[in-house]
Amino acid sequence: MTDAPAGLTVVNGSVSPARKRITTILIHAALLGASILMLYPLLWMLAASFRPENEIFTSASIIPSSWSIDSYIRGWNGLRTSFGVFFTNSFIISILSVCGNVLACSMAAFAFARLQFRGRNFWFAMMLMTLMLPYQVTLIPQYVLFRQLGWVNTFLPLVVPKFLAADGFFIFLMVQFFRGLPKELDEAAQMDGCSPWRIYWKIVMPLSLPVLATAAIFTFIWTWDDFFGPLIYLSEMRQYTVMLGLRTFTDSTGTSDYGGLFAMSVLSLVPIFLFFLFFQRLLIEGIATTGMKR
């Protein structure tokens, strides 16, 4: 032990526990301050949803001077259609999109990762090229196609492509995960007489829960938050999603209900938060193990 200033002791050339404690406290304090700074807009929106309408933009505090749930009541029932209808529509589209993406993309990824067929590398490269195309490039051809099929102003343009493995990102993600599974499992299953379908359904799928949960979470969040797609294909208010419903609270030519907007915005975050909360362990595991060899 050597001499050191009061409160700091150096033992065998290393920093004393007291100094480590102080450093840890300072680091946590800095991280806490940064977290509060990043969460401030969300906290302000939460506080604004409980403020009276005339006090929303008069205070920057995250603690309302008076509490009221009028914005929630007005926001839920203030439009021509109940906001519950918008939540129902968003849930229908999001759940169907999750089912379609998980099923179709996993089947395509299984074919690329575990099956041998002519042109596999070429078609895999073509699939990767679709990741480089902006959504706006294919928007007009898709709209023309869906209009000719009579699908405009229905949920079909938002749901059916998910069942056709249209999201190359999730195919690529699952391919990397499937390649990390031992191929000896496939060989043993083939010796027992399993077909490729049974290998996919009975062996690969149960071992791939982390990457499937990752695809499901991202699909749910992206579909729930999607504004552009429903804006293009849906025109009747009874078919609006939550994102389109939030837009109806603001009117550039008249009055806007910002209290109802903030209240419904808070409620719109609840499903995403709960979905992520329940599956975050599988999400982290899926991202951490994708592409790793076992």
Number of C-alpha atoms within 10 A of each C-alpha: 9 8 9 11 7 6 9 14 18 16 13 9 9 9 12 15 14 13 14 12 11 11 12 12 12 12 12 12 12 12 12 12 12 12 11 13 12 11 11 15 13 16 17 18 19 19 22 29 28 24 24 17 16 8 14 19 10 7 13 13 12 15 15 19 12 10 13 14 15 17 24 20 13 16 24 20 14 15 14 8 15 15 21 13 18 22 19 15 18 26 18 14 18 23 17 19 24 23 17 22 28 24 17 20 28 27 20 19 24 23 18 22 21 18 10 10 9 7 9 14 12 10 12 19 11 12 17 15 11 14 13 9 10 9 11 8 9 10 13 11 11 12 16 12 14 17 14 10 10 12 16 19 18 16 18 15 23 20 21 15 15 22 18 14 21 17 18 20 16 25 27 21 21 30 25 20 25 27 19 16 19 12 12 9 12 20 13 12 17 14 9 9 11 15 13 16 12 15 20 18 12 13 14 20 18 11 13 17 15 24 29 25 23 25 24 25 21 16 23 26 18 14 22 24 18 18 16 10 13 22 14 13 20 20 14 9 16 15 20 25 27 26 21 21 23 21 11 13 19 14 10 6 6 6 9 13 16 19 26 28 24 25 26 24 20 17 15 18 13 11 15 17 11 11 14 20 11 11 15 16 13 18 22 14 15 22 16 12 15 19 17 12 12 8
